[in-house]
Amino acid sequence: MDAGKKDIYRTDEPPLLVRRRPAYSGLNPSSAYQRAEHSAFPRPHPEPRARVRRRRGEHNSTVVGLNKLMWLGLLALVGVYGIFLIYANRKGLFLAKPPPPPPVEVPAVAPTPATAGPVFLDVPIESDIKNWKRALGLTRDGVVQLEAGKIAVAAERMQQAVELAPDLLVAREELARFWERERNYPNAEREWRAVLARDPEKSAARIRLAAVYLAAGQNESALDAARWALETDPYAKEALDIAASALLALRQPQEAVGFLRRLVAIDRDDPSVRNKLGLAYLSLNDLKNAESTFRDVLRMDAANSVAYYNLAVTCARRDAAADAVDLLMEASRRFGVPFVLAWTKSADFDPIREHPAFRAFIEQSTATPETVAVAAP
């Protein structure tokens, strides 16, 4: 019996299939299973595995927000693209463009022979020289005739000079001054503009054109021309004065004050400029600066009737009837009662017209004007 279980080498080896079987712990599988069923070996609790699965399924809130934002951006991009396609379809942006027109054939210009020289004007220079000299002579003669009081002869000479040499600036300038002196502002404007058309950088012509517009009541054009002149010379007194006067006439005193202050800084001894500055302050209802400016004028020129009138009006504006009456009485002694009495009829004195001091001045001046009047010094 024992011999049948051993191999030829008398070794006790297990069969091959037995060696491949896994080793067990000595327990019968069925018995081990039964023991596990009866809690002999406790099973692992399922909760840790479930908790691990939940952790793996969770995501970071920042990542979730970025994903949502990305999808919203993609949806918005798709929507915009769809709107663009609809717009392009309606406007026909994707339609085929018509073919360009065929190029225009330019006729070939025959080449100039190499032997041909530069082409000069047909009119000889001798003729132009003769015309220029004659035009200068007519211009000078016209100025002499104008100084002699021969207006018609002067106008004829200057007009002949311009017709003979239309591009001779000195002839056109003298003709423009002539028309300006005669207050023929349309003709003066035409000549000054002709001068500037030939030499736009001529600052004096710009100023004269501005003066013509101001004298003709064309305040906006005067302001434009004066500003153009100030581009070349920011301290041109006449251009500053014209610009300020035009702005005052256009009822833009705030801007006029800037030009007048610059003009006062250039010429401090000009009372007319200070009077205009005071009027600008008065238009702005800046009574303090207006009164100070008019008193400066009277300190420079005690016989300035314009400053007396404006200062009295300023006192009336600030309801200082006594000060206004004192100024009117001083002006009456200097310029005469009838002259000053005419001031009081202006609406500028309406704020104090019913004041007793003002009424007493009117009554006294009307009753005995000759006793109050004194010649101005």
C-alpha positions as CSV (number, residue, x, y, z in Angstrom):
1,M,0.0,0.0,0.0
2,D,2.8,2.4,0.9
3,A,4.8,1.4,-2.1
4,G,2.0,2.5,-4.4
5,K,2.0,6.0,-3.1
6,K,5.8,6.7,-3.7
7,D,7.5,7.3,-7.0
8,I,10.4,5.3,-8.3
9,Y,12.9,7.3,-6.3
10,R,11.0,6.5,-3.2
11,T,10.3,10.2,-2.5
12,D,7.2,11.4,-0.9
13,E,6.1,14.3,-3.2
14,P,2.6,15.6,-3.6
15,P,0.9,15.5,-7.0
16,L,1.3,18.4,-9.4
17,L,-2.2,19.7,-9.0
18,V,-1.9,19.6,-5.3
19,R,1.2,21.9,-5.4
20,R,-0.6,24.5,-7.5
21,R,-3.4,24.9,-5.0
22,P,-3.1,27.9,-2.8
23,A,-2.2,27.3,0.8
24,Y,-5.0,27.7,3.2
25,S,-4.7,28.5,6.9
26,G,-5.8,25.0,7.8
27,L,-9.5,25.8,7.9
28,N,-12.1,24.3,5.8
29,P,-13.6,26.9,3.4
30,S,-17.0,25.8,4.3
31,S,-16.2,26.0,8.0
32,A,-14.5,29.4,7.6
33,Y,-17.5,30.7,5.8
34,Q,-19.8,29.4,8.4
35,R,-17.7,31.0,11.1
36,A,-17.8,34.3,9.3
37,E,-21.6,34.0,9.1
38,H,-21.8,33.5,12.8
39,S,-19.4,36.5,13.4
40,A,-16.5,34.4,14.3
41,F,-14.5,36.7,12.0
42,P,-16.0,40.2,11.9
43,R,-16.4,41.7,8.4
44,P,-14.9,45.1,7.6
45,H,-17.3,47.9,8.1
46,P,-18.6,49.3,4.8
47,E,-18.6,53.0,6.0
48,P,-14.8,53.8,5.3
49,R,-15.1,52.7,1.7
50,A,-18.3,54.8,1.2
51,R,-16.5,57.8,2.7
52,V,-13.6,57.3,0.4
53,R,-15.9,57.1,-2.6
54,R,-17.6,60.4,-1.6
55,R,-14.3,62.2,-1.3
56,R,-13.2,61.1,-4.7
57,G,-16.5,62.3,-6.2
58,E,-16.3,65.8,-4.7
59,H,-14.7,68.8,-6.6
60,N,-13.2,72.2,-5.5
61,S,-15.7,75.1,-5.6
62,T,-13.2,77.3,-7.4
63,V,-12.9,74.8,-10.2
64,V,-16.6,74.4,-10.4
65,G,-17.0,78.2,-10.7
66,L,-14.4,78.5,-13.4
67,N,-16.0,75.7,-15.4
68,K,-19.4,77.5,-15.2
69,L,-17.8,80.8,-16.2
70,M,-16.0,79.1,-19.1
71,W,-19.3,77.6,-20.4
72,L,-21.1,80.9,-20.0
73,G,-18.4,82.6,-22.0
74,L,-18.6,80.0,-24.7
75,L,-22.4,80.4,-24.9
76,A,-22.0,84.2,-25.1
77,L,-19.5,83.9,-27.9
78,V,-21.7,81.6,-29.8
79,G,-24.6,84.0,-29.4
80,V,-22.6,87.0,-30.6
81,Y,-21.4,85.0,-33.5
82,G,-24.9,84.1,-34.4
83,I,-26.0,87.7,-34.2
84,F,-23.1,88.7,-36.4
85,L,-24.1,86.1,-39.0
86,I,-27.7,87.4,-39.1
87,Y,-26.5,91.0,-39.4
88,A,-24.0,90.1,-42.2
89,N,-26.7,88.2,-44.0
90,R,-29.1,91.1,-43.9
91,K,-26.4,93.7,-45.0
92,G,-25.0,91.4,-47.6
93,L,-21.5,91.5,-46.3
94,F,-20.6,88.1,-47.7
95,L,-22.0,88.9,-51.2
96,A,-19.5,88.8,-54.0
97,K,-18.1,92.2,-54.9
98,P,-18.4,93.4,-58.5
99,P,-15.3,93.2,-60.5
100,P,-13.3,96.5,-60.6
101,P,-13.8,98.6,-63.7
102,P,-11.1,98.3,-66.4
103,P,-8.3,100.8,-66.0
104,V,-8.6,104.0,-68.0
105,E,-6.0,104.2,-70.7
106,V,-4.1,107.5,-70.4
107,P,-2.8,108.7,-73.7
108,A,0.9,108.7,-73.8
109,V,2.6,112.1,-73.8
110,A,5.1,112.6,-76.5
111,P,8.5,113.0,-74.9
112,T,10.1,116.4,-75.0
113,P,13.0,116.5,-77.3
114,A,16.3,116.5,-75.4
115,T,17.4,119.6,-77.2
116,A,14.3,121.7,-76.0
117,G,15.2,124.3,-73.3
118,P,13.0,125.6,-70.4
119,V,9.8,127.4,-71.4
120,F,9.6,131.0,-70.4
121,L,6.6,133.3,-70.4
122,D,5.6,134.9,-73.6
123,V,5.3,138.4,-72.1
124,P,8.7,140.0,-72.0
125,I,9.9,141.3,-68.6
126,E,10.3,144.7,-70.0
127,S,6.5,145.1,-70.2
128,D,5.9,144.0,-66.6
129,I,8.6,146.4,-65.3
130,K,7.0,149.2,-67.1
131,N,3.6,148.4,-65.6
132,W,5.0,148.0,-62.1
133,K,6.8,151.3,-62.3
134,R,3.7,153.1,-63.6
135,A,1.5,151.5,-61.0
136,L,3.8,152.7,-58.2
137,G,3.8,156.2,-59.7
138,L,0.0,156.2,-59.8
139,T,-0.2,155.0,-56.2
140,R,2.1,157.8,-54.9
141,D,0.2,160.4,-56.9
142,G,-3.1,159.1,-55.4
143,V,-1.7,159.5,-51.9
144,V,-0.6,163.1,-52.6
145,Q,-4.0,163.9,-54.1
146,L,-5.8,162.5,-51.1
147,E,-3.7,164.6,-48.7
148,A,-4.6,167.6,-50.8
149,G,-8.2,166.9,-50.4
150,K,-8.9,165.8,-54.0
151,I,-10.9,162.7,-53.2
152,A,-12.1,161.9,-56.7
153,V,-8.7,162.3,-58.3
154,A,-7.1,160.2,-55.6
155,A,-9.6,157.4,-56.0
156,E,-9.1,157.4,-59.8
157,R,-5.3,157.2,-59.5
158,M,-5.4,154.3,-57.0
159,Q,-8.0,152.4,-59.0
160,Q,-5.8,152.7,-62.1
161,A,-2.8,151.4,-60.3
162,V,-4.7,148.3,-59.1
163,E,-6.0,147.6,-62.6
164,L,-2.6,148.0,-64.1
165,A,-0.8,145.7,-61.6
166,P,-3.4,143.6,-59.7
167,D,-0.7,141.8,-57.7
168,L,1.1,144.9,-56.5
169,L,0.3,144.9,-52.8
170,V,1.2,148.5,-52.1
171,A,-1.3,149.7,-54.6
172,R,-4.1,147.6,-53.1
173,E,-3.2,148.6,-49.6
174,E,-3.4,152.3,-50.4
175,L,-6.7,151.8,-52.1
176,A,-8.1,149.8,-49.1
177,R,-7.0,152.6,-46.8
178,F,-8.7,155.1,-49.0
179,W,-12.0,153.2,-49.0
180,E,-11.7,152.7,-45.2
181,R,-11.2,156.5,-44.8
182,E,-14.2,157.1,-46.9
183,R,-16.2,154.6,-44.8
184,N,-16.9,152.5,-47.8
185,Y,-16.5,149.3,-45.8
186,P,-17.6,146.8,-48.5
187,N,-14.9,148.1,-50.9
188,A,-12.3,148.3,-48.1
189,E,-13.1,144.7,-47.1
190,R,-12.7,143.5,-50.7
191,E,-9.3,145.2,-51.1
192,W,-7.9,144.0,-47.7
193,R,-9.0,140.4,-48.5
194,A,-7.3,140.7,-51.9
195,V,-4.1,141.8,-50.1
196,L,-4.3,138.8,-47.7
197,A,-5.1,136.4,-50.6
198,R,-1.7,137.4,-52.0
199,D,0.1,137.5,-48.7
200,P,-1.8,135.8,-45.8
201,E,1.1,136.4,-43.4
202,K,0.7,140.2,-43.5
203,S,-0.2,141.0,-39.9
204,A,-1.0,144.6,-40.6
205,A,-3.6,143.6,-43.2
206,R,-5.2,141.2,-40.8
207,I,-5.6,144.0,-38.2
208,R,-7.0,146.5,-40.8
209,L,-9.5,143.9,-42.0
210,A,-10.6,143.4,-38.4
211,A,-11.0,147.1,-37.9
212,V,-13.1,147.4,-41.1
213,Y,-15.4,144.7,-39.8
214,L,-15.7,146.3,-36.4
215,A,-16.5,149.7,-37.9
216,A,-19.2,148.1,-40.1
217,G,-20.8,146.4,-37.1
218,Q,-19.7,142.9,-38.2
219,N,-18.6,141.9,-34.7
220,E,-18.2,138.2,-35.2
221,S,-16.0,138.7,-38.3
222,A,-14.0,141.4,-36.5
223,L,-13.4,138.9,-33.7
224,D,-12.3,136.2,-36.1
225,A,-9.9,138.5,-37.9
226,A,-8.5,140.0,-34.7
227,R,-7.8,136.5,-33.3
228,W,-6.1,135.6,-36.5
229,A,-3.8,138.7,-36.2
230,L,-3.1,137.8,-32.5
231,E,-1.8,134.4,-33.7
232,T,1.2,136.2,-35.3
233,D,1.6,138.9,-32.6
234,P,-0.1,138.1,-29.3
235,Y,0.7,141.6,-28.0
236,A,-0.7,143.7,-30.9
237,K,-2.5,146.5,-29.1
238,E,-4.9,147.3,-31.9
239,A,-5.9,143.6,-32.4
240,L,-6.5,143.2,-28.6
241,D,-8.6,146.3,-28.5
242,I,-10.7,145.2,-31.5
243,A,-11.2,141.7,-30.0
244,A,-12.3,143.2,-26.7
245,S,-14.6,145.7,-28.3
246,A,-16.2,143.0,-30.5
247,L,-16.8,140.8,-27.5
248,L,-18.4,143.6,-25.5
249,A,-20.7,144.3,-28.5
250,L,-21.5,140.6,-28.6
251,R,-22.3,140.7,-24.8
252,Q,-19.5,138.4,-23.9
253,P,-17.8,140.5,-21.2
254,Q,-16.2,137.6,-19.4
255,E,-14.0,136.8,-22.4
256,A,-13.5,140.5,-23.1
257,V,-11.9,141.0,-19.6
258,G,-9.1,138.6,-20.5
259,F,-8.1,140.7,-23.6
260,L,-8.5,144.0,-21.7
261,R,-6.3,142.9,-18.8
262,R,-3.6,141.9,-21.3
263,L,-4.0,145.3,-23.0
264,V,-3.8,147.2,-19.7
265,A,-0.6,145.3,-18.8
266,I,0.9,146.5,-22.1
267,D,-0.3,150.1,-21.9
268,R,-1.0,151.2,-18.4
269,D,-1.5,154.9,-19.3
270,D,-4.3,154.5,-21.7
271,P,-7.6,155.7,-20.0
272,S,-9.8,154.4,-22.8
273,V,-8.6,150.9,-22.3
274,R,-9.3,151.1,-18.5
275,N,-12.8,152.5,-19.3
276,K,-13.5,149.5,-21.4
277,L,-12.3,147.2,-18.7
278,G,-14.5,149.0,-16.1
279,L,-17.5,148.6,-18.5
280,A,-16.7,144.9,-18.8
281,Y,-16.8,144.6,-15.0
282,L,-20.0,146.6,-14.9
283,S,-21.6,144.2,-17.4
284,L,-20.6,141.3,-15.2
285,N,-22.1,143.2,-12.2
286,D,-18.7,143.1,-10.6
287,L,-19.2,146.6,-9.0
288,K,-16.2,146.5,-6.7
289,N,-13.7,146.0,-9.6
290,A,-15.7,148.4,-11.8
291,E,-15.5,151.2,-9.3
292,S,-11.8,150.6,-8.6
293,T,-11.1,150.7,-12.4
294,F,-13.0,154.0,-13.0
295,R,-11.3,155.7,-10.0
296,D,-7.9,154.7,-11.5
297,V,-8.9,156.4,-14.7
298,L,-9.9,159.6,-12.8
299,R,-6.5,159.5,-11.0
300,M,-4.8,159.4,-14.3
301,D,-7.1,161.9,-16.1
302,A,-9.3,164.0,-13.7
303,A,-11.1,165.5,-16.7
304,N,-12.3,162.2,-18.2
305,S,-16.0,162.7,-18.5
306,V,-16.6,159.0,-19.5
307,A,-15.1,157.9,-16.2
308,Y,-17.2,160.3,-14.3
309,Y,-20.4,159.0,-15.9
310,N,-19.5,155.3,-15.5
311,L,-18.4,155.8,-11.9
312,A,-21.7,157.6,-11.1
313,V,-23.6,154.7,-12.8
314,T,-21.6,152.2,-10.7
315,C,-22.6,154.0,-7.5
316,A,-26.2,154.0,-8.6
317,R,-26.0,150.3,-9.3
318,R,-24.9,149.6,-5.7
319,D,-27.6,151.9,-4.4
320,A,-25.2,154.6,-3.1
321,A,-27.2,157.6,-4.1
322,A,-25.1,160.1,-2.1
323,D,-21.9,159.0,-3.8
324,A,-23.5,159.2,-7.2
325,V,-24.9,162.7,-6.5
326,D,-21.4,163.9,-5.3
327,L,-19.9,162.6,-8.6
328,L,-22.6,164.3,-10.6
329,M,-22.1,167.6,-8.8
330,E,-18.3,167.4,-9.4
331,A,-18.9,166.6,-13.1
332,S,-21.3,169.6,-13.3
333,R,-18.6,172.0,-12.0
334,R,-16.1,170.6,-14.6
335,F,-18.2,170.0,-17.7
336,G,-21.3,172.2,-17.1
337,V,-24.8,171.5,-15.7
338,P,-26.6,171.0,-19.0
339,F,-24.1,168.4,-20.1
340,V,-24.4,166.5,-16.9
341,L,-28.1,167.0,-16.6
342,A,-28.5,165.1,-19.8
343,W,-26.8,162.1,-18.1
344,T,-29.5,161.9,-15.5
345,K,-32.1,161.1,-18.2
346,S,-30.5,157.7,-18.9
347,A,-32.0,154.5,-17.5
348,D,-28.7,153.8,-15.8
349,F,-29.8,156.1,-13.0
350,D,-33.2,154.4,-12.5
351,P,-32.1,152.6,-9.3
352,I,-31.7,156.0,-7.5
353,R,-34.2,158.1,-9.4
354,E,-36.6,158.4,-6.5
355,H,-34.0,159.0,-3.9
356,P,-34.4,162.4,-2.2
357,A,-30.7,163.4,-2.8
358,F,-30.9,162.6,-6.5
359,R,-34.3,164.4,-6.9
360,A,-32.9,167.4,-5.1
361,F,-29.9,167.5,-7.5
362,I,-32.2,167.4,-10.5
363,E,-34.4,170.2,-9.1
364,Q,-31.5,172.4,-8.2
365,S,-29.8,171.9,-11.6
366,T,-33.0,172.5,-13.5
367,A,-33.8,175.7,-11.6
368,T,-30.5,177.5,-11.8
369,P,-28.1,175.8,-14.3
370,E,-26.1,178.9,-15.0
371,T,-25.1,179.4,-11.3
372,V,-23.7,175.9,-11.1
373,A,-21.9,175.7,-14.4
374,V,-18.2,176.2,-14.2
375,A,-15.8,175.9,-17.1
376,A,-13.7,172.8,-17.1
377,P,-10.0,173.3,-16.3
